[in-house]
Amino acid sequence: VNEEFFDNPFLNLKKGKGIELVEVLSKRGVNCLVLFSIPGSKGVIYALANKGIDLLITNERSIDNVLKKFLSLEVTCEPAVSVLESYVCDLTGGKVESSGAF
């Protein structure tokens, strides 16, 4: 497991920044992306899936705790499309809930 932090070079793009970032992540050899919420665009989900980058959605704010849980197999990365399908929108309250986030 390698941990790396870097600035998003596409942050100022009006459109396509997520898909551009997926390309960079793929070239860096990323195979699992830890996020606090699912990406806001289905296009990003499909780009992640196309590049073989899985997702781990978590409410955990400590990367050390996420890594401990991941290394102990308490949590695992899942295919991006599976993560998308596991989320349910509550259209009345605007919340997004999932059975998969820890």
C-alpha positions in Angstrom: 0.0 0.0 0.0 1.4 3.3 -1.1 0.0 6.6 0.2 0.6 9.7 -1.9 -0.9 13.2 -1.8 -0.7 15.7 -4.7 -2.7 18.7 -5.9 -5.3 18.2 -8.6 -3.9 19.9 -11.7 -7.4 20.0 -13.2 -9.2 21.7 -10.4 -9.8 24.9 -12.4 -11.3 23.2 -15.4 -15.0 23.9 -15.9 -15.8 20.5 -17.2 -14.1 17.1 -17.3 -11.8 17.6 -14.3 -12.8 14.3 -12.8 -12.2 12.3 -15.9 -8.9 14.0 -16.5 -7.9 13.2 -12.9 -8.8 9.6 -13.5 -6.3 9.5 -16.3 -3.5 10.8 -14.1 -4.4 8.4 -11.3 -4.3 5.5 -13.8 -0.9 6.5 -15.1 0.4 6.7 -11.5 -0.8 3.1 -11.0 -3.6 3.8 -8.6 -5.9 0.8 -8.2 -8.0 1.9 -5.2 -9.3 5.4 -4.4 -10.5 6.3 -0.9 -13.2 9.0 -0.9 -15.7 10.5 1.5 -18.5 10.3 -1.0 -19.2 8.9 -4.5 -18.1 11.1 -7.4 -20.8 13.4 -8.6 -20.7 12.3 -12.2 -21.5 8.9 -13.6 -18.9 9.7 -16.2 -16.2 9.6 -13.6 -17.5 6.3 -12.2 -17.3 4.8 -15.6 -13.9 6.2 -16.3 -12.7 4.7 -13.0 -14.2 1.4 -13.9 -12.6 1.5 -17.4 -9.2 2.1 -15.8 -9.7 -0.6 -13.2 -9.6 1.8 -10.3 -11.9 0.6 -7.4 -13.4 2.7 -4.7 -13.6 2.7 -0.9 -16.2 5.2 0.4 -15.7 6.0 4.0 -16.8 8.4 6.7 -13.5 7.9 8.5 -11.4 11.1 8.5 -8.1 9.5 9.6 -6.1 7.9 6.8 -4.2 5.9 9.4 -7.5 4.3 10.6 -8.6 3.7 7.0 -5.3 1.9 6.2 -5.6 -0.2 9.4 -9.1 -1.3 8.5 -8.0 -1.9 4.9 -4.9 -3.9 5.8 -6.9 -6.0 8.3 -9.4 -6.7 5.5 -12.1 -5.1 7.6 -13.0 -3.0 4.6 -12.2 -3.5 0.9 -12.2 -1.6 -2.3 -15.1 -2.4 -4.6 -15.5 -1.9 -8.4 -16.6 1.7 -9.0 -19.9 0.7 -10.8 -20.8 -1.6 -7.9 -20.3 1.3 -5.5 -22.5 3.5 -7.6 -25.2 0.8 -7.7 -25.1 0.4 -3.9 -26.1 4.0 -3.3 -29.7 5.0 -3.0 -30.9 8.6 -3.4 -33.5 9.9 -1.0 -35.2 12.4 -3.4 -37.3 14.0 -0.6 -34.4 15.0 1.6 -31.6 15.2 -0.9 -29.5 12.8 1.1 -27.4 10.0 -0.4 -27.2 6.9 1.7 -25.3 3.7 1.3 -25.1 0.3 2.9 -21.4 0.2 1.9 -19.7 3.1 3.6 -18.1 2.5 7.0 
